[in-house]
């Protein structure tokens, strides 16, 4: 899944899928590290998206406060 086209919801869904496979014991040792790395990358992506969204919302609210004065 290419990150430039990835949405937060898609990344979160994939993380949940990986966690389910790990919890169910569906992954062999060879695939486990690959999936854990993928989940780690997806978590970083989600964290970045949340940070960007928080900054956008803060800017919008600050702009709204300036308009009210």
Biopython code that builds the backbone (N, CA, C, O; Angstrom):
import numpy as np
from Bio.PDB.StructureBuilder import StructureBuilder

atoms = [
    (1, "UNK", "N", (0.845, -1.182, 0.000)),
    (1, "UNK", "CA", (0.000, 0.000, 0.000)),
    (1, "UNK", "C", (0.887, 1.242, 0.000)),
    (1, "UNK", "O", (1.682, 1.431, 0.921)),
    (2, "UNK", "N", (0.762, 2.079, -1.010)),
    (2, "UNK", "CA", (1.589, 3.282, -1.109)),
    (2, "UNK", "C", (1.104, 4.336, -0.118)),
    (2, "UNK", "O", (-0.085, 4.646, -0.051)),
    (3, "UNK", "N", (2.044, 4.875, 0.643)),
    (3, "UNK", "CA", (1.674, 5.838, 1.688)),
    (3, "UNK", "C", (1.104, 7.131, 1.129)),
    (3, "UNK", "O", (0.280, 7.773, 1.781)),
    (4, "UNK", "N", (1.534, 7.529, -0.079)),
    (4, "UNK", "CA", (1.047, 8.806, -0.603)),
    (4, "UNK", "C", (-0.448, 8.756, -0.935)),
    (4, "UNK", "O", (-1.084, 9.806, -1.027)),
    (5, "UNK", "N", (-1.017, 7.578, -1.114)),
    (5, "UNK", "CA", (-2.449, 7.440, -1.375)),
    (5, "UNK", "C", (-3.201, 6.860, -0.183)),
    (5, "UNK", "O", (-4.408, 6.632, -0.254)),
    (6, "UNK", "N", (-2.499, 6.628, 0.888)),
    (6, "UNK", "CA", (-3.057, 5.962, 2.059)),
    (6, "UNK", "C", (-3.841, 6.943, 2.922)),
    (6, "UNK", "O", (-3.394, 8.062, 3.172)),
    (7, "UNK", "N", (-5.014, 6.508, 3.372)),
    (7, "UNK", "CA", (-5.776, 7.329, 4.301)),
    (7, "UNK", "C", (-5.524, 6.820, 5.718)),
    (7, "UNK", "O", (-5.028, 5.711, 5.917)),
    (8, "UNK", "N", (-5.869, 7.640, 6.678)),
    (8, "UNK", "CA", (-5.736, 7.263, 8.083)),
    (8, "UNK", "C", (-6.549, 5.998, 8.367)),
    (8, "UNK", "O", (-6.078, 5.082, 9.040)),
    (9, "UNK", "N", (-7.770, 5.966, 7.846)),
    (9, "UNK", "CA", (-8.658, 4.828, 8.095)),
    (9, "UNK", "C", (-8.095, 3.536, 7.499)),
    (9, "UNK", "O", (-8.195, 2.474, 8.114)),
    (10, "UNK", "N", (-7.505, 3.625, 6.304)),
    (10, "UNK", "CA", (-6.899, 2.450, 5.681)),
    (10, "UNK", "C", (-5.716, 1.950, 6.503)),
    (10, "UNK", "O", (-5.560, 0.748, 6.717)),
    (11, "UNK", "N", (-4.893, 2.876, 6.957)),
    (11, "UNK", "CA", (-3.736, 2.497, 7.768)),
    (11, "UNK", "C", (-4.179, 1.846, 9.066)),
    (11, "UNK", "O", (-3.627, 0.823, 9.472)),
    (12, "UNK", "N", (-5.162, 2.427, 9.712)),
    (12, "UNK", "CA", (-5.673, 1.879, 10.967)),
    (12, "UNK", "C", (-6.271, 0.490, 10.758)),
    (12, "UNK", "O", (-6.077, -0.404, 11.582)),
    (13, "UNK", "N", (-6.985, 0.313, 9.676)),
    (13, "UNK", "CA", (-7.569, -0.982, 9.357)),
    (13, "UNK", "C", (-6.482, -2.041, 9.153)),
    (13, "UNK", "O", (-6.609, -3.172, 9.623)),
    (14, "UNK", "N", (-5.420, -1.665, 8.451)),
    (14, "UNK", "CA", (-4.319, -2.608, 8.212)),
    (14, "UNK", "C", (-3.618, -2.962, 9.532)),
    (14, "UNK", "O", (-3.250, -4.116, 9.750)),
    (15, "UNK", "N", (-3.437, -1.973, 10.402)),
    (15, "UNK", "CA", (-2.827, -2.231, 11.717)),
    (15, "UNK", "C", (-3.685, -3.236, 12.487)),
    (15, "UNK", "O", (-3.160, -4.182, 13.074)),
    (16, "UNK", "N", (-4.987, -3.032, 12.484)),
    (16, "UNK", "CA", (-5.896, -3.940, 13.182)),
    (16, "UNK", "C", (-5.821, -5.347, 12.593)),
    (16, "UNK", "O", (-5.872, -6.335, 13.326)),
    (17, "UNK", "N", (-5.702, -5.434, 11.282)),
    (17, "UNK", "CA", (-5.576, -6.726, 10.614)),
    (17, "UNK", "C", (-4.295, -7.449, 11.051)),
    (17, "UNK", "O", (-4.314, -8.646, 11.337)),
    (18, "UNK", "N", (-3.200, -6.716, 11.098)),
    (18, "UNK", "CA", (-1.923, -7.298, 11.520)),
    (18, "UNK", "C", (-2.000, -7.766, 12.965)),
    (18, "UNK", "O", (-1.537, -8.859, 13.291)),
    (19, "UNK", "N", (-2.582, -6.944, 13.832)),
    (19, "UNK", "CA", (-2.716, -7.308, 15.246)),
    (19, "UNK", "C", (-3.554, -8.576, 15.390)),
    (19, "UNK", "O", (-3.217, -9.459, 16.179)),
    (20, "UNK", "N", (-4.627, -8.667, 14.640)),
    (20, "UNK", "CA", (-5.479, -9.861, 14.697)),
    (20, "UNK", "C", (-4.706, -11.110, 14.297)),
    (20, "UNK", "O", (-4.846, -12.159, 14.926)),
    (21, "UNK", "N", (-3.892, -11.000, 13.253)),
    (21, "UNK", "CA", (-3.099, -12.146, 12.805)),
    (21, "UNK", "C", (-2.083, -12.554, 13.864)),
    (21, "UNK", "O", (-1.859, -13.742, 14.098)),
    (22, "UNK", "N", (-1.475, -11.568, 14.497)),
    (22, "UNK", "CA", (-0.493, -11.864, 15.552)),
    (22, "UNK", "C", (-1.184, -12.543, 16.726)),
    (22, "UNK", "O", (-0.716, -13.569, 17.222)),
    (23, "UNK", "N", (-2.303, -11.968, 17.172)),
    (23, "UNK", "CA", (-3.026, -12.532, 18.317)),
    (23, "UNK", "C", (-3.548, -13.940, 18.038)),
    (23, "UNK", "O", (-3.623, -14.771, 18.943)),
    (24, "UNK", "N", (-3.908, -14.203, 16.787)),
    (24, "UNK", "CA", (-4.442, -15.518, 16.424)),
    (24, "UNK", "C", (-3.339, -16.528, 16.149)),
    (24, "UNK", "O", (-3.612, -17.707, 15.926)),
    (25, "UNK", "N", (-2.092, -16.065, 16.164)),
    (25, "UNK", "CA", (-0.973, -16.957, 15.901)),
    (25, "UNK", "C", (-0.890, -17.398, 14.458)),
    (25, "UNK", "O", (-0.362, -18.470, 14.163)),
    (26, "UNK", "N", (-1.406, -16.580, 13.553)),
    (26, "UNK", "CA", (-1.434, -16.927, 12.135)),
    (26, "UNK", "C", (-0.115, -16.661, 11.416)),
    (26, "UNK", "O", (0.067, -17.113, 10.285)),
    (27, "UNK", "N", (0.794, -15.947, 12.039)),
    (27, "UNK", "CA", (2.046, -15.582, 11.380)),
    (27, "UNK", "C", (3.176, -16.488, 11.845)),
    (27, "UNK", "O", (3.331, -16.744, 13.039)),
    (28, "UNK", "N", (3.959, -16.967, 10.893)),
    (28, "UNK", "CA", (5.139, -17.739, 11.281)),
    (28, "UNK", "C", (6.259, -16.768, 11.632)),
    (28, "UNK", "O", (6.139, -15.568, 11.386)),
    (29, "UNK", "N", (7.309, -17.261, 12.185)),
    (29, "UNK", "CA", (8.414, -16.425, 12.667)),
    (29, "UNK", "C", (9.005, -15.586, 11.538)),
    (29, "UNK", "O", (9.379, -14.432, 11.747)),
    (30, "UNK", "N", (9.088, -16.167, 10.343)),
    (30, "UNK", "CA", (9.668, -15.440, 9.216)),
    (30, "UNK", "C", (8.831, -14.220, 8.818)),
    (30, "UNK", "O", (9.380, -13.189, 8.430)),
    (31, "UNK", "N", (7.517, -14.337, 8.915)),
    (31, "UNK", "CA", (6.637, -13.230, 8.539)),
    (31, "UNK", "C", (6.384, -12.255, 9.681)),
    (31, "UNK", "O", (6.000, -11.110, 9.442)),
    (32, "UNK", "N", (6.589, -12.684, 10.893)),
    (32, "UNK", "CA", (6.284, -11.856, 12.058)),
    (32, "UNK", "C", (7.041, -10.530, 12.038)),
    (32, "UNK", "O", (6.441, -9.469, 12.212)),
    (33, "UNK", "N", (8.347, -10.586, 11.828)),
    (33, "UNK", "CA", (9.152, -9.356, 11.828)),
    (33, "UNK", "C", (8.697, -8.405, 10.724)),
    (33, "UNK", "O", (8.635, -7.193, 10.933)),
    (34, "UNK", "N", (8.382, -8.948, 9.559)),
    (34, "UNK", "CA", (7.929, -8.117, 8.432)),
    (34, "UNK", "C", (6.630, -7.396, 8.783)),
    (34, "UNK", "O", (6.472, -6.209, 8.498)),
    (35, "UNK", "N", (5.717, -8.114, 9.397)),
    (35, "UNK", "CA", (4.428, -7.525, 9.758)),
    (35, "UNK", "C", (4.553, -6.524, 10.911)),
    (35, "UNK", "O", (3.868, -5.502, 10.918)),
    (36, "UNK", "N", (5.403, -6.806, 11.860)),
    (36, "UNK", "CA", (5.623, -5.872, 12.963)),
    (36, "UNK", "C", (6.241, -4.577, 12.421)),
    (36, "UNK", "O", (5.876, -3.487, 12.862)),
    (37, "UNK", "N", (7.165, -4.688, 11.476)),
    (37, "UNK", "CA", (7.784, -3.506, 10.852)),
    (37, "UNK", "C", (6.726, -2.701, 10.102)),
    (37, "UNK", "O", (6.685, -1.474, 10.199)),
    (38, "UNK", "N", (5.868, -3.400, 9.349)),
    (38, "UNK", "CA", (4.805, -2.720, 8.615)),
    (38, "UNK", "C", (3.873, -1.990, 9.581)),
    (38, "UNK", "O", (3.504, -0.840, 9.340)),
    (39, "UNK", "N", (3.496, -2.652, 10.667)),
    (39, "UNK", "CA", (2.620, -2.025, 11.654)),
    (39, "UNK", "C", (3.288, -0.805, 12.276)),
    (39, "UNK", "O", (2.635, 0.213, 12.505)),
    (40, "UNK", "N", (4.578, -0.903, 12.547)),
    (40, "UNK", "CA", (5.323, 0.221, 13.107)),
    (40, "UNK", "C", (5.317, 1.409, 12.146)),
    (40, "UNK", "O", (5.098, 2.547, 12.560)),
    (41, "UNK", "N", (5.556, 1.142, 10.872)),
    (41, "UNK", "CA", (5.531, 2.213, 9.862)),
    (41, "UNK", "C", (4.147, 2.833, 9.758)),
    (41, "UNK", "O", (4.015, 4.050, 9.627)),
    (42, "UNK", "N", (3.120, 1.999, 9.816)),
    (42, "UNK", "CA", (1.751, 2.503, 9.736)),
    (42, "UNK", "C", (1.397, 3.338, 10.967)),
    (42, "UNK", "O", (0.696, 4.343, 10.853)),
    (43, "UNK", "N", (1.873, 2.932, 12.124)),
    (43, "UNK", "CA", (1.638, 3.717, 13.345)),
    (43, "UNK", "C", (2.300, 5.089, 13.250)),
    (43, "UNK", "O", (1.719, 6.092, 13.664)),
    (44, "UNK", "N", (3.508, 5.133, 12.709)),
    (44, "UNK", "CA", (4.189, 6.420, 12.510)),
    (44, "UNK", "C", (3.398, 7.294, 11.550)),
    (44, "UNK", "O", (3.257, 8.497, 11.769)),
    (45, "UNK", "N", (2.881, 6.686, 10.482)),
    (45, "UNK", "CA", (2.068, 7.405, 9.507)),
    (45, "UNK", "C", (0.828, 7.993, 10.186)),
    (45, "UNK", "O", (0.509, 9.166, 9.990)),
    (46, "UNK", "N", (0.131, 7.178, 10.983)),
    (46, "UNK", "CA", (-1.076, 7.633, 11.673)),
    (46, "UNK", "C", (-0.760, 8.762, 12.656)),
    (46, "UNK", "O", (-1.497, 9.744, 12.749)),
    (47, "UNK", "N", (0.329, 8.608, 13.375)),
    (47, "UNK", "CA", (0.736, 9.646, 14.331)),
    (47, "UNK", "C", (0.994, 10.967, 13.606)),
    (47, "UNK", "O", (0.602, 12.032, 14.081)),
    (48, "UNK", "N", (1.652, 10.887, 12.463)),
    (48, "UNK", "CA", (1.904, 12.088, 11.666)),
    (48, "UNK", "C", (0.624, 12.725, 11.174)),
    (48, "UNK", "O", (0.486, 13.948, 11.205)),
    (49, "UNK", "N", (-0.317, 11.907, 10.717)),
    (49, "UNK", "CA", (-1.605, 12.420, 10.252)),
    (49, "UNK", "C", (-2.354, 13.130, 11.383)),
    (49, "UNK", "O", (-2.924, 14.203, 11.186)),
    (50, "UNK", "N", (-2.343, 12.521, 12.561)),
    (50, "UNK", "CA", (-3.017, 13.134, 13.711)),
    (50, "UNK", "C", (-2.364, 14.457, 14.091)),
    (50, "UNK", "O", (-3.054, 15.423, 14.417)),
    (51, "UNK", "N", (-1.042, 14.500, 14.048)),
    (51, "UNK", "CA", (-0.313, 15.724, 14.370)),
    (51, "UNK", "C", (-0.659, 16.824, 13.364)),
    (51, "UNK", "O", (-0.920, 17.961, 13.755)),
    (52, "UNK", "N", (-0.663, 16.490, 12.071)),
    (52, "UNK", "CA", (-1.001, 17.467, 11.031)),
    (52, "UNK", "C", (-2.423, 17.994, 11.220)),
    (52, "UNK", "O", (-2.669, 19.194, 11.099)),
    (53, "UNK", "N", (-3.347, 17.097, 11.515)),
    (53, "UNK", "CA", (-4.742, 17.482, 11.701)),
    (53, "UNK", "C", (-4.896, 18.390, 12.913)),
    (53, "UNK", "O", (-5.639, 19.371, 12.869)),
    (54, "UNK", "N", (-4.191, 18.063, 13.996)),
    (54, "UNK", "CA", (-4.243, 18.895, 15.195)),
    (54, "UNK", "C", (-3.748, 20.307, 14.886)),
    (54, "UNK", "O", (-4.360, 21.284, 15.316)),
    (55, "UNK", "N", (-2.658, 20.420, 14.154)),
    (55, "UNK", "CA", (-2.105, 21.739, 13.812)),
    (55, "UNK", "C", (-3.069, 22.525, 12.931)),
    (55, "UNK", "O", (-3.237, 23.731, 13.111)),
    (56, "UNK", "N", (-3.707, 21.837, 11.972)),
    (56, "UNK", "CA", (-4.681, 22.499, 11.101)),
    (56, "UNK", "C", (-5.855, 23.040, 11.914)),
    (56, "UNK", "O", (-6.300, 24.169, 11.704)),
    (57, "UNK", "N", (-6.349, 22.229, 12.838)),
    (57, "UNK", "CA", (-7.485, 22.645, 13.660)),
    (57, "UNK", "C", (-7.099, 23.824, 14.549)),
    (57, "UNK", "O", (-7.873, 24.770, 14.699)),
    (58, "UNK", "N", (-5.907, 23.768, 15.135)),
    (58, "UNK", "CA", (-5.436, 24.885, 15.965)),
    (58, "UNK", "C", (-5.366, 26.166, 15.145)),
    (58, "UNK", "O", (-5.745, 27.232, 15.631)),
    (59, "UNK", "N", (-4.883, 26.073, 13.898)),
    (59, "UNK", "CA", (-4.779, 27.252, 13.041)),
    (59, "UNK", "C", (-6.167, 27.798, 12.713)),
    (59, "UNK", "O", (-6.389, 29.008, 12.756)),
    (60, "UNK", "N", (-7.094, 26.909, 12.386)),
    (60, "UNK", "CA", (-8.457, 27.335, 12.071)),
    (60, "UNK", "C", (-9.086, 28.040, 13.273)),
    (60, "UNK", "O", (-9.697, 29.098, 13.124)),
    (61, "UNK", "N", (-8.938, 27.457, 14.453)),
    (61, "UNK", "CA", (-9.504, 28.074, 15.655)),
    (61, "UNK", "C", (-8.850, 29.411, 15.960)),
    (61, "UNK", "O", (-9.523, 30.352, 16.380)),
    (62, "UNK", "N", (-7.549, 29.501, 15.754)),
    (62, "UNK", "CA", (-6.859, 30.765, 15.981)),
    (62, "UNK", "C", (-7.334, 31.817, 14.991)),
    (62, "UNK", "O", (-7.533, 32.975, 15.358)),
    (63, "UNK", "N", (-7.517, 31.420, 13.742)),
    (63, "UNK", "CA", (-8.029, 32.347, 12.729)),
    (63, "UNK", "C", (-9.441, 32.814, 13.067)),
    (63, "UNK", "O", (-9.783, 33.977, 12.850)),
    (64, "UNK", "N", (-10.258, 31.910, 13.596)),
    (64, "UNK", "CA", (-11.619, 32.258, 13.989)),
    (64, "UNK", "C", (-11.611, 33.260, 15.142)),
    (64, "UNK", "O", (-12.423, 34.185, 15.177)),
    (65, "UNK", "N", (-10.685, 33.069, 16.085)),
    (65, "UNK", "CA", (-10.597, 33.993, 17.211)),
    (65, "UNK", "C", (-10.213, 35.383, 16.725)),
    (65, "UNK", "O", (-10.717, 36.381, 17.240)),
    (66, "UNK", "N", (-9.334, 35.456, 15.747)),
    (66, "UNK", "CA", (-8.920, 36.747, 15.193)),
    (66, "UNK", "C", (-10.035, 37.456, 14.486)),
    (66, "UNK", "O", (-10.078, 38.687, 14.488)),
    (67, "UNK", "N", (-10.950, 36.717, 13.874)),
    (67, "UNK", "CA", (-12.083, 37.307, 13.169)),
    (67, "UNK", "C", (-13.104, 37.876, 14.141)),
    (67, "UNK", "O", (-13.812, 38.825, 13.804)),
    (68, "UNK", "N", (-13.193, 37.316, 15.336)),
    (68, "UNK", "CA", (-14.188, 37.743, 16.306)),
    (68, "UNK", "C", (-13.816, 39.051, 16.971)),
    (68, "UNK", "O", (-14.683, 39.740, 17.507)),
    (69, "UNK", "N", (-12.556, 39.400, 16.945)),
    (69, "UNK", "CA", (-12.113, 40.614, 17.664)),
    (69, "UNK", "C", (-12.391, 41.855, 16.885)),
    (69, "UNK", "O", (-12.083, 42.955, 17.344)),
]
sb = StructureBuilder()
sb.init_structure("model")
sb.init_model(0)
sb.init_chain("A")
sb.init_seg("    ")
for serial, (resi, resn, name, xyz) in enumerate(atoms, 1):
    if name == "N":
        sb.init_residue(resn, " ", resi, " ")
    sb.init_atom(name, np.array(xyz, "f"), 0.0, 1.0, " ", f" {name:<3s}", serial, name[0])
structure = sb.get_structure()
